Structures are given as C-alpha cells and as structure tokens.
Amino acid sequence: MRSTTEVPGRRRVVLDLLRDSAQPRSILSLAEEMRVHTNTVRFHLDALIRAGQVERLLGDTDGPGRPPVLFRATHRMDPDGPSNYQLLATMLTDHLATRSPDPAATATELGRAWGPHVMGSSVGGRTPAGKRGEALARMTGVLTDLGFAPDSPGPRDTTIRLHHCPFLGLVTDTEGYGSVICSLHLGLMQGGLAALDAPVTVDRLDPFVEPDLCVAHVAAAPPSRRRAERRRAERRRAR
C-alpha cells in the first residue's frame, strides 16, 4: 500500500493513485487504499474534476442496475504547473531589440496594433468627440488592470502618472530593452485611445522621471491622425 505521508495533501494522493492506475478506479477502491472515508475521496475528486485533472466515466456492467461510476486522471499537462513567461518575454524583447532596424518604432507600432485588444469589450462604441475626460478615465482603468498603477487624471490634466511598470525586470536588467518596452507601452496607449476615437492621444512617455514614476504626456489628437488611427483600429478589429 502507498504511504499517504509521501505526498503533501490527500488531493495529490488521489491524483497520483489515478495517474498510476492502468484502469479507472471507483471511489470505494480509492478510499480503501487511502484508509479514509468515501466522502473524503468524493470531495477531492469533485475538486480535481473542476480543475480538469480528473474525469468521470461509466464502467461496464454485466447485469441489471446502473453501471459503476469510475474515475481516471486526464492525460494533459497541468495548467497550474510551473511556467516561465519571464523567459518568453526576454526572448521576444531581445529579438525585437537586436533584429529590427528601428526597435523603438517597431515596438510602438506593435503597441498601437494591440491597443484595441487591451481595451477589450469595454470599448463598446466610440467615445464621442470632445469627451476627453471619459476617454482618459477609460484608458486609466485599463492601465490599472494591466498593472501600471496610474493616478486618475482630471478631465483637463495633460499627464497620466504611472507608479509601476509591469515589465520592470526587462526594463532595468538589460541594456537596450528599456526603449523597446517603453515604446511598446506608448503604442498601447495610443492604440487604445484611437480605438475609443478619443480627441486625445499620448504623444510622449517619460520613463523613470522619479524612481517610482513614469509620466505619459497627453495631447490633442490631430483630426488627420485620428482618422488614420481610426481606420487602422477598424481594420484590426475586423481581422
């Protein structure tokens, strides 16, 4: 019999027993092997099913009556297992910084392309012309969700103050990455405001004016630029 003290947590034990079994197992067989009540096993199985790690199926029956309910581990990678998005972000940033003829310009354009996506379904309809305060409020709400910790600007403010960079490690740890990441953020704000058809844009982003502060500068969006950005945003949403 497997010792239940080898793995922390009964839920892990249930999952390991199912993974080690060549055949689906019943609640009763698991409870007998673990020397626990069937309700304890049922509780952990329900949680594992909700997590997508275990599936329920009906066994075969040779006579009348309901077929037995059995359980087996799903054959897939654990979505809650170890991940390394930092490495992925570093690889992609390095490729952009070293392979593009103008990394900052390329990053800005990439940010503009993704601006409408980060606005998401909150965009709904466009912000009516002249609704400067509404556009800034919606943009700072998205920046909050993305982890920038912005101050809430007033309708007449000309800056958005950002107190955190969600890519701080990339910006500060490797020379040359900062301009790429900051340009990407600038483009995200420009693309997001363009998706709102806002009367304003962000024309400059000053990184680390203080150790805990970056400043995005808000300016009126020229009508010709608004039309061009609007067409770009519409084409991107249509893809």
Secondary structure, DSSP 8 states (H G I E B T S, - for coil): ---TTSSSSHHHHHHHHHHH-SS-B-HHHHHHHHTS-HHHHHHHHHHHHHTTSEEEEE---SSSS---EEEEE--S--TTS---HHHHHHHHHHHHHHHSSSHHHHHHHHHHHHHHHHHGGG--S---TT-HHHHHHHHHHHHHHHT--B----TT-SEEEE---TTHHHHHHSTTHHHHHHHHHHHHHHHHHHHTT-SEEEEEEEEEEETTEEEEEEEE--HHHHHHHHHHHHHHHH-
